Amino acid sequence: MGNRLAKAPEKMILGTKPRAGATGCAISDDGRIAISSHSSRGQKPWTCVVWDPQATGDDKEVKVLSGHKGFVSGCALSRDGKIALTGSFDKTLIVFSLEDGKCQHVLRGHTGRIDRCALSADGRVAASGSIDTNVILWDVKQGEALRTLDDHAKSIRGVSLSADGKVLMTCCEDRCLVWNTDDGEVKHALINNEYQPNTRGWGVFARDTITKREVLCCAVSPDGTVGVTYDKYSEREGWLTTWRISDGSVLHQQKLTDMHLNRISLSSDGSLALMSTRYDPCSAKKCEIMLVATPRGKRLHSFEASYGTNACALSPDGRFALSTEGSRCVMRDLLAGGAAGYVGSRGMGGESKAAKAAEEAKLPASPTSLATADESKGMELKRLMDITPRNEEKER
């Protein structure tokens, strides 16, 4: 059983209707509301779909949010599932109320397409990153920009906010920065390089080697204590790094081969990371969704995605994994048959004592308490997360 969970996660495809390609996804605290953004050439209007994973039937669509005049490139969701944020190639963000599906604000300020967006747990603070190289912090309630952060010199590839909205992590091609949102100052420059692709040769061979590290994605944990980045230094190899946010120090670094990560999502305390990979034509390796225990980088489970993955999201308690696979939005129960049996069954069976106690207390149960409720599955997950550090070769 080495590096895997006791049982493969259950897979639930949230929708069966034909839809445009999925570009982003987000999930509420309790996993009962999910959203996915969709875009494709020639298809209008560009939309964001709201899902109810507990709904009966094959298609679990609740409502469709529309209003953008360009591709919807990403989305974010408040912790209670009442506020949704979408970003678009039309250079705007739209704030939606999910209670009635209506637009609350249209946020304007970027001069280029928006590629990434994030939202605080209470839905009051938002952040967006654009090809114009700027990151903008927003007051969601007022629908106004708080400040523009312009320390990046290239297109923004990653934007991640802590739950309280006070810690922001952003990355572009050659830099990864941690910000204090109260004053807009950079706390740490975790990665600071001048990216210089090798220009020798022609076509694809011109990028066979990269002389410095190229940052592809980043994420900060909801509690603001842990950050994870992925940057590559060649076409086939890269570094997965876990950081301590308080002082910007490295907790763990692991070399990955033929693993081109494009999104990372963390559990509340950063102890679990969900990662999605894009298709690599060089190695012909298929797309994967991976669950990893941080900071040691121990892989708990990986499952092959049927189609290309553009985004993934992990519920704060580490129970549910959401991913976009082609035009589909897919949800997986990471503790299959244990604590999360209510998904798709309206609470009938499979719920552990820890999950019920957490529900009664109105608090999310932690991944460890949920796992240990089921002895056979829980002990395996706990054992994998508590593995002592080993050298890189043995870890691989």
Salt bridges, closest charged atoms under 4 A:
ASP29 OD1 - ARG79 NE 3.19
ASP30 OD2 - ARG32 NE 3.93
ASP59 OD2 - ARG19 NH2 3.61
GLU61 OE1 - ARG19 NH2 2.22
ASP90 OD2 - HIS68 ND1 3.17
ASP115 OD1 - ARG113 NE 2.94
ASP122 OD2 - ARG124 NE 3.95
ASP132 OD2 - HIS110 ND1 3.13
GLU173 OE1 - LYS154 NZ 3.35
GLU173 OE2 - ARG157 NH2 3.25
ASP174 OD2 - LYS154 NZ 3.84
ASP182 OD1 - LYS166 NZ 3.56
GLU214 OE2 - ARG157 NH1 2.94
GLU214 OE1 - ARG207 NH2 3.71
GLU214 OE1 - LYS232 NZ 3.93
ASP231 OD2 - ARG213 NE 2.50
GLU235 OE2 - ARG207 NE 3.99
GLU235 OE2 - LYS232 NZ 3.75
GLU237 OE2 - LYS255 NZ 3.90
ASP247 OD2 - ARG244 NH1 3.86
ASP258 OD2 - ARG236 NH2 2.56
ASP280 OD2 - HIS260 NE2 3.53
GLU288 OE2 - ARG299 NH1 3.97
GLU304 OE2 - LYS286 NZ 3.76
ASP317 OD2 - ARG319 NH1 3.68
GLU325 OE2 - ARG332 NH1 2.93
GLU359 OE1 - ARG32 NH2 3.85
ASP374 OD2 - LYS377 NZ 3.88
GLU380 OE2 - ARG383 NH2 3.07
ASP386 OD2 - LYS382 NZ 3.22
GLU395 OE1 - ARG390 NE 3.77
